[in-house]
Structure formats: structure tokens, C-alpha cells
Amino acid sequence: MPGRSFNFSYSGPDFIDNKSCFVLEFDKTGKCSKTIETQTTDFVFCDFGIYRGMLFIEPNQTIKLQLPPVREKSFAEQKNPYFEPVSFWFATENKQQLNNQISDFTSQLNQLTDKYFDQLYFRQSRSIFDSLVYFLDKKSGTIKNESFVNHKMLSLKMIETEVFRLKPEDYSAMFSNVKQQFWLHPAFTELFNKTFNGQLSFEVKSVKGDEIRKAVNQGNISFLADFTKAKYKVANDILDLVLLKMLHDAYYSGDFNKSSILQMVKSTRFTNHKNQIIREAANNISAKITFLQPESSAPAICLKSLEGENICTNQNNKKYKYLIFADTEMVICREHLKYLPAIQQKFQKNLEIFIVLRKTDASQMKKFFTETEVPGIKLIDENNEFIDAYKVRSFPQCYLLDENHKVKFAAAKAPLDGFEQQFGAFIQQELFNDREIKGNSFGSLSLPPDFKIHT
């Protein structure tokens, strides 16, 4: 793969952000060599084209990767915000290395579950499941690598929970026996996420639901810890990992008081924890659930404009800033952008429009803006730096910021979806509040003629 670079990252349970680990840079001949220092067996992955390649790195090992032919994303796959890469295990030249062993095991497991799908998932045959486990043990029983043994055990437990419709509390005690060194490995994270996903929202529908809701809304972390320990039979550090997972999911469920959840996540129980993964997970959740929320500071965007001028979104003087992340190759984005002249005409005294553009064909982009006369400052995000920083998944995505670059609307409406009415009502309220405080002095705000203040 001459001239390409592969960025490898590691991840964990779904409330822990991926972190870049190392980069492989291929030369013109398609060769690459990299030395990585590690004292433990670490799992990393790399997204390229349509693929996600998965790899275990072991101490004191020389790994020679065998890469598949590259298949780039199609136009539709590039534009699909919910595209999921095709996962595979990297092959290595040494067939006795961990990655090849796990790849072979996974392939055999998938073949067997496909072959006996009806007997397993519809008839819930215990004998077929036991035969499957026996066959896989016979095939891989001589492999004593601890990471492999753990991967096999958790993968089989995942199949067992699905086949026999096990409740989380039927098997959750097993997590207490999984060593911390495996918490960021894929078999653990997959089963852990499945087991504890949305459990607090599920619990509030039970007989003791009112107690759970009250404990969450009052920030009673001790009650929740005792409840979790009793029901799921988890203890020690894994108990706190489970608590963080459940609090994370509860925040996004809409079933609980969000400020109380944030208060618990920020408590010293987690932030001063002796376990580094717990500390990092708590800090990650705290940053995640407060990111780009109302009154939080939004990252300043500094990019070249369509005209080649360096511009930053925090260097302009209008009272409010309307950020629109857009891709002009998408029809829906073009239609939204075409409505901006009406918004500009109505709110130009109060509003500055910034269009942050995904890099596409430069000539076609300029042609579109020339023909449509779309207003606003157009910034080109060449490397998706700020698209990634703002966690944009679909286009258009919009934010309203104030003059201090703080978020006013975390989910501002797109131009055709009602931003005109949303911002107009917001300005009405701001003017009313200003009048209540300062008499009739409205400062720098003004309304278009067709908006009225209702008192």
C-alpha cells in the first residue's frame, strides 16, 4: 500500500473514547516497519477503506502483517453517517501468533453458529450448544495464551446469553473474575456493553423503579452501588465500571435528572479512583456529556475560506454565530444552503453565518456557491479536523453560538427545518429579558419587521 498511512487506535466499553495509539507509514515500495513498546497484550484497530482491521500486539513479538487489497468506500458509503466498517482480524505470517489463533477461532465459531442456527436460536438446544463448546475446546484446547483463553470464554458466553435469553443478573457475576488487562479487549467490551446497556432505564420500570429513579435524581451513588452489587453480583473495581456504564446510558435516556448524573460521574469515587481505567472513563464521560451543551465553550474553528483567507470563528463581532456543517455533494445540504439568503436578510444585524464544508471537488463547490449566491463565510475543512472535533455524523449539522463562542442551541435547526422561527423566537425572548433588566435599551439586538415581542 505505497504512500498510505494507517492510524491504529484502542478502545474499550462504549463510554470510553477511542485513542490514537500509533501510525504505520508505508513508503513508495509499500513497506513499513514500526517498533512499539508494550509490557502487556494490547488490542488495537485501524479503519481504512471499507475495513476495520483488528490486531493484538504482544510483548517481545515481531508481527508481519498480511494486508488485504484495499477497497475504498463508494460514494454512498462515504455519505452514509451510519456506515459501519467490515471488521476482520489481521493475518500474520506466523500462524502461531495470537491474532491468527483468534481469527481461526472466530471463523470456526461463526461457521458452527450458522450451521446450527435453528437448533440454537429457535429450539434453544442445550445439547447442540454443549457440542459446539466441546468441538471448539478440542480444536483450541492446547492454546494456553491467557488473552486467547479469555477471548474464547467471553465469546462463548456471548453466544450462550443470546441462545438461552439469559438475563444480565444470570451471568453478570463472571465479570468480577475478568482481569483488568482484558477490559479493553473486544470480547470483553462486546459482552459488557450488551449486559449493562440501559439497565437503569430498565430498572425504573420494575417494582422498585421509584427507588431507583429517586436515587439517580438525588445523586445517591451509595444506594446505586449497593443495588448494583446486590443484583449483578459484581464487586471491587468492576462494580465502578458497571456504575459508570449505567450512569452514561441513563444520561442519554431522558429518564433521569441530568445534572445529578453529572454530579455523580464527577464524584471523587470515580475521579480519585486508584484504577486508571475508572478515572479515565469518568473523565471521558464527564467531557462527553457536557461537550457542546448549552453555555459550554465551543472549539474555535480556524480554517481557510473558499477564497483562501485564514479565518477563525471566534474573531468576528456579531452577537450570534450560526455554524452549519455541510457537504455540497449531498442534495439535501445544497437545498438547506439555498435557503440561507432569506435567513441572512432577516437577521443580518444579529447573526453571522459560518458554513464549515467537508472537502469535495473544489471547482464544483465554487460553482455551486457562485450560482446560488449563498451568503456566509465558507470554511473548508480539508482533513475533517473540525468535523471530527464537533463529532459531526450527518450533514447538515448546526449550532448557534454567542459572541463569546458559547453554545446557545446544542441542536440548532437546519435552515429548512425551522431555524428562522427558532432564532426569531429566541431573539424575541432575549429582547424581552433585556427590556425587563434595562428598561427600553435593547443594546445591539434588533428584530426584523415581521417579528413582534409578546409580553
C-alpha positions in Angstrom: 0.0 0.0 0.0 2.5 2.6 -1.2 2.3 6.0 0.3 -0.6 5.2 2.7 -0.7 5.6 6.5 -2.7 3.5 8.9 -3.7 5.1 12.2 -4.1 2.4 14.9 -6.3 3.2 17.9 -7.5 1.4 21.0 -11.0 1.5 22.6 -13.0 -0.1 25.4 -16.6 -0.1 26.5 -18.8 2.3 24.5 -18.5 5.1 27.0 -14.7 5.3 26.5 -13.5 7.3 23.5 -11.1 5.7 21.0 -7.5 6.9 21.5 -4.8 7.0 18.8 -2.0 4.6 19.6 0.4 4.6 16.7 0.7 5.2 12.9 2.1 3.0 10.3 3.6 5.0 7.4 4.2 3.0 4.2 6.9 4.0 1.8 6.8 4.1 -2.0 7.5 0.4 -2.2 4.6 -0.4 0.1 6.8 -1.4 3.0 6.7 -0.3 6.6 8.4 -1.1 9.9 7.5 0.1 13.4 8.7 -0.6 16.9 6.1 -0.4 19.6 7.0 -0.7 23.3 4.4 -2.6 25.4 4.6 -4.7 28.5 1.1 -6.2 28.0 -1.0 -7.8 25.3 -2.9 -4.8 23.8 -5.8 -4.7 21.3 -5.8 -2.0 18.6 -7.7 -1.5 15.4 -7.4 0.5 12.2 -10.0 1.8 9.8 -9.1 2.0 6.2 -11.4 2.0 3.1 -14.4 -0.1 4.0 -12.5 -2.2 6.6 -11.7 -2.2 10.3 -8.6 -4.3 10.8 -8.2 -5.7 14.4 -4.9 -6.6 15.9 -3.4 -7.9 19.2 0.1 -6.6 20.0 2.2 -8.8 22.2 5.4 -8.0 24.1 8.7 -9.2 22.5 7.0 -10.3 19.3 7.8 -9.5 15.7 4.5 -9.2 13.8 4.5 -9.3 10.0 1.1 -8.2 8.8 -0.6 -9.5 5.7 -2.9 -6.8 4.4 -6.0 -7.4 2.2 -6.4 -5.5 -1.1 -7.8 -2.0 -0.4 -11.4 -1.3 -1.2 -12.2 2.3 -0.9 -15.7 3.5 0.3 -18.2 4.1 -2.5 -19.8 7.5 -2.9 -22.9 6.3 -1.0 -20.7 4.7 1.8 -18.8 8.0 2.2 -22.0 10.0 2.6 -23.8 7.4 4.9 -23.3 8.7 8.5 -24.2 5.3 9.9 -21.7 3.3 7.7 -20.1 0.5 9.7 -16.8 -0.9 8.5 -16.3 -4.5 7.8 -14.4 -6.0 10.7 -11.7 -8.6 10.3 -8.6 -9.9 12.1 -5.3 -9.0 10.5 -3.5 -12.1 9.4 0.2 -12.5 10.3 2.9 -14.7 8.8 3.4 -16.7 12.0 0.3 -18.8 12.3 1.1 -19.5 16.0 0.7 -15.8 16.9 -2.3 -14.7 18.9 -4.1 -12.8 16.1 -4.1 -15.9 13.8 -5.3 -18.1 16.6 -8.2 -15.7 17.5 -9.1 -15.3 13.8 -9.3 -19.1 13.3 -11.4 -19.5 16.5 -13.8 -16.7 15.5 -14.2 -18.2 12.0 -14.9 -21.7 13.4 -17.4 -20.2 15.9 -19.2 -18.3 13.2 -19.4 -21.4 11.0 -20.8 -23.5 13.7 -23.4 -21.0 14.9 -24.5 -20.5 11.2 -24.7 -24.3 10.7 -26.8 -24.9 13.8 -28.7 -21.6 13.8 -32.2 -23.1 14.0 -31.3 -25.6 16.7 -29.5 -23.0 18.8 -31.6 -19.8 18.4 -35.1 -21.2 17.8 -35.0 -24.6 19.6 -32.5 -23.5 22.3 -30.9 -26.9 22.3 -28.5 -27.3 25.2 -27.0 -30.4 23.7 -26.1 -28.6 20.5 -24.6 -25.8 22.4 -22.6 -28.1 24.6 -21.4 -30.0 21.4 -20.3 -26.7 19.9 -18.3 -25.8 23.1 -16.8 -29.3 23.1 -15.7 -29.1 19.5 -14.1 -25.7 19.9 -12.3 -26.8 23.1 -11.0 -29.8 21.2 -9.7 -27.6 18.4 -8.1 -24.9 20.6 -7.6 -26.6 24.0 -3.8 -26.7 23.6 -3.6 -22.9 23.3 -2.8 -21.6 26.8 -2.3 -17.9 25.9 -4.2 -16.1 28.6 -5.6 -13.5 26.2 -6.9 -16.2 23.9 -8.5 -18.2 26.8 -10.2 -15.1 28.0 -11.4 -14.2 24.4 -12.8 -17.8 23.9 -14.6 -17.8 27.3 -16.3 -14.4 26.7 -17.2 -15.2 23.1 -18.9 -18.4 24.1 -20.7 -16.7 27.0 -22.0 -14.1 24.4 -23.5 -16.9 22.3 -24.9 -18.6 25.4 -26.6 -15.4 26.6 -28.2 -15.0 23.2 -29.2 -18.6 22.7 -30.8 -19.1 26.1 -32.1 -15.5 26.5 -30.2 -15.1 29.8 -30.9 -12.1 31.9 -27.9 -9.9 32.9 -28.1 -11.0 36.5 -27.9 -14.7 35.4 -24.3 -14.4 34.5 -23.0 -10.9 35.4 -21.0 -12.2 38.4 -18.5 -13.6 36.0 -17.2 -10.0 35.2 -15.7 -9.8 38.6 -13.2 -12.5 37.6 -12.1 -10.9 34.4 -8.7 -9.2 35.0 -8.3 -5.5 34.2 -5.8 -6.2 31.5 -8.7 -7.6 29.4 -11.1 -4.7 29.9 -10.1 -3.1 26.6 -10.2 -6.3 24.6 -13.1 -6.7 22.1 -14.7 -9.9 23.6 -15.0 -8.2 27.0 -16.3 -4.8 25.7 -18.9 -6.5 23.4 -20.3 -8.6 26.2 -20.0 -5.9 28.9 -21.9 -3.3 26.7 -24.6 -5.9 25.9 -25.1 -6.9 29.5 -25.4 -3.5 31.1 -26.8 -1.4 28.3 -29.6 0.9 29.5 -30.1 -1.1 32.7 -31.1 1.9 34.9 -33.9 2.8 32.5 -35.0 -0.9 32.6 -34.9 -0.9 36.4 -37.3 2.1 36.7 -40.0 0.0 35.1 -39.6 -2.7 37.7 -41.4 -3.0 41.1 -38.6 -0.9 42.8 -38.5 1.6 40.0 -39.4 4.6 42.1 -36.5 3.9 44.5 -34.0 3.7 41.6 -35.4 6.9 40.0 -35.2 8.7 43.3 -31.6 7.6 43.9 -30.5 8.8 40.5 -32.3 12.1 40.7 -30.9 12.8 44.1 -27.3 11.7 43.2 -27.3 8.9 45.7 -24.3 7.0 44.4 -24.1 4.8 47.5 -27.6 3.5 47.1 -26.9 2.7 43.4 -23.7 1.0 44.2 -25.4 -1.2 46.9 -28.2 -2.0 44.5 -25.8 -2.9 41.6 -23.6 -5.0 43.8 -26.6 -7.0 45.2 -28.4 -7.5 41.9 -25.5 -8.2 39.5 -23.1 -9.8 42.0 -20.2 -7.6 40.9 -17.6 -6.3 43.3 -14.3 -4.3 43.5 -13.2 -2.2 40.5 -15.6 -3.8 38.1 -18.5 -2.5 40.2 -17.5 1.0 39.5 -17.0 0.3 35.8 -20.6 -1.0 35.7 -21.9 2.1 37.6 -20.2 4.4 35.1 -21.7 2.4 32.1 -25.2 2.6 33.6 -24.9 6.3 34.5 -23.6 7.1 31.0 -26.6 5.3 29.4 -29.0 6.9 31.9 -27.9 10.4 31.0 -28.9 9.9 27.3 -32.1 8.0 28.1 -34.0 11.2 29.1 -35.5 9.3 32.1 -33.4 11.0 34.8 -32.1 14.3 36.1 -29.0 15.0 34.0 -27.3 17.4 36.5 -27.5 14.7 39.2 -25.9 12.1 36.9 -23.1 14.6 36.0 -22.6 15.2 39.7 -22.2 11.5 40.4 -19.8 11.0 37.5 -17.6 13.9 38.8 -17.6 12.5 42.3 -14.3 11.5 43.9 -15.5 7.9 44.0 -14.6 7.8 40.3 -12.2 10.8 39.7 -9.8 9.8 42.5 -10.1 6.1 41.9 -6.9 4.0 42.2 -7.8 2.3 38.9 -6.6 4.3 35.9 -9.3 3.0 33.6 -12.0 4.0 36.0 -10.5 7.5 36.3 -10.2 7.9 32.6 -13.7 6.6 32.0 -15.2 9.1 34.5 -13.3 12.0 32.9 -14.3 10.8 29.5 -18.0 10.6 30.3 -17.9 14.0 32.0 -16.3 15.6 29.0 -18.7 13.8 26.6 -22.0 14.7 28.3 -21.0 18.4 28.7 -19.5 18.8 25.3 -21.3 21.4 23.2 -24.2 21.6 25.7 -25.8 25.0 26.3 -23.4 27.5 27.8 -20.4 25.3 27.2 -17.5 26.8 25.2 -17.3 25.5 21.6 -14.0 24.9 20.0 -12.8 27.8 17.8 -12.7 26.8 14.2 -9.7 28.2 12.2 -9.6 27.3 8.6 -9.0 28.7 5.1 -12.1 30.1 3.5 -13.3 29.3 0.0 -11.3 32.4 -1.1 -8.1 31.2 0.6 -8.2 33.5 3.6 -7.4 32.2 7.1 -10.5 32.9 9.3 -11.4 31.9 12.8 -15.0 31.7 14.1 -14.1 33.4 17.4 -12.7 36.6 15.7 -15.8 38.2 14.5 -18.1 40.7 16.2 -21.7 39.7 15.5 -23.9 38.9 18.5 -24.6 35.3 17.4 -22.9 32.8 15.1 -24.8 30.2 13.1 -22.5 27.3 12.4 -23.6 24.9 9.6 -21.5 21.8 8.8 -22.3 20.9 5.3 -21.3 18.7 2.3 -22.2 20.2 -1.1 -22.1 16.8 -2.8 -25.3 16.0 -0.9 -28.6 17.2 -2.4 -30.2 17.8 1.0 -27.3 20.1 2.1 -27.5 22.1 -1.1 -31.2 22.7 -0.6 -30.6 23.8 3.0 -27.8 26.2 2.0 -30.0 27.7 -0.7 -32.4 29.0 2.0 -29.7 30.9 3.8 -30.3 34.2 1.8 -33.7 34.5 3.5 -32.2 34.0 6.9 -29.3 36.4 6.2 -31.7 39.1 5.0 -33.9 38.8 8.1 -31.3 38.5 10.8 -28.1 40.1 9.3 -27.8 42.7 12.2 -27.7 39.9 14.8 -26.4 36.8 13.1 -23.1 35.8 11.4 -23.3 32.6 9.2 -20.3 30.2 9.0 -20.5 27.3 6.7 -17.9 24.6 7.5 -17.6 22.5 4.4 -16.4 18.9 4.0 -13.7 18.8 1.4 -15.1 17.9 -2.0 -14.3 18.8 -5.6 -13.1 22.5 -5.3 -14.4 23.6 -8.7 -17.8 22.1 -8.2 -18.0 23.7 -4.8 -17.2 27.2 -6.1 -19.6 26.7 -9.0 -22.4 25.9 -6.6 -21.8 29.0 -4.4 -21.4 31.3 -7.4 -24.6 30.2 -9.0 -26.7 30.2 -5.8 -25.2 33.3 -4.1 -25.4 31.6 -0.7 -24.3 34.1 2.0 -21.9 33.5 4.9 -18.3 32.7 5.5 -17.4 29.4 3.8 -14.6 27.4 5.5 -13.0 24.3 4.0 -12.3 21.5 6.5 -9.6 19.8 4.4 -8.8 17.0 6.8 -12.1 16.8 8.7 -10.4 18.2 11.7 -13.3 20.2 13.0 -15.9 17.8 11.6 -14.3 15.3 13.9 -13.9 17.8 16.8 -17.6 18.7 16.7 -18.4 14.9 16.4 -20.5 15.6 13.2 -22.1 12.4 12.0 -24.6 13.7 9.4 -24.9 16.8 7.3 -26.2 19.4 7.7 -25.5 19.8 11.4 -25.9 23.2 13.0 -25.1 25.1 16.2 -25.9 28.6 17.5 -23.1 30.3 19.4 -23.0 33.7 21.2 -20.3 36.3 20.8 -18.2 34.6 23.4 -18.3 31.3 21.4 -20.5 29.6 23.9 -23.3 27.3 22.8 -26.8 28.7 22.9 -28.5 25.8 20.9 -26.8 22.4 21.1 -29.2 21.3 18.4 -29.9 24.3 16.3 -32.3 23.6 13.5 -31.1 23.4 9.9 -32.2 26.3 7.6 -35.2 24.4 6.1 -36.1 22.7 9.3 -37.2 25.9 11.1 -34.1 27.8 12.2 -35.7 31.1 11.1 -38.6 30.5 13.6 -36.3 29.1 16.3 -33.9 32.0 16.2 -36.7 34.6 15.9 -38.4 33.3 19.0 -35.0 33.2 20.8 -34.3 36.8 19.9 -37.8 37.8 21.0 -37.1 36.3 24.4 -33.7 37.9 24.6 -35.1 41.3 23.8 -37.9 40.8 26.4 -35.4 39.9 29.0 -33.2 42.8 28.1 -36.1 45.2 28.4 -37.0 43.8 31.8 -33.5 44.4 33.0 -32.5 47.6 31.3 -35.8 49.3 30.6 -36.1 50.1 26.8 -32.4 49.8 25.9 -32.0 46.8 23.6 -28.3 47.1 23.1 -27.0 45.6 19.8 -30.0 43.3 19.2 -32.8 44.1 16.8 -35.7 42.2 15.3 -36.9 42.1 11.6 -40.1 44.0 11.0 -42.3 40.9 10.9 -41.4 39.8 14.4 -43.2 41.1 17.4 -42.5 40.9 21.1 -45.2 39.3 23.2 -45.4 40.4 26.8 
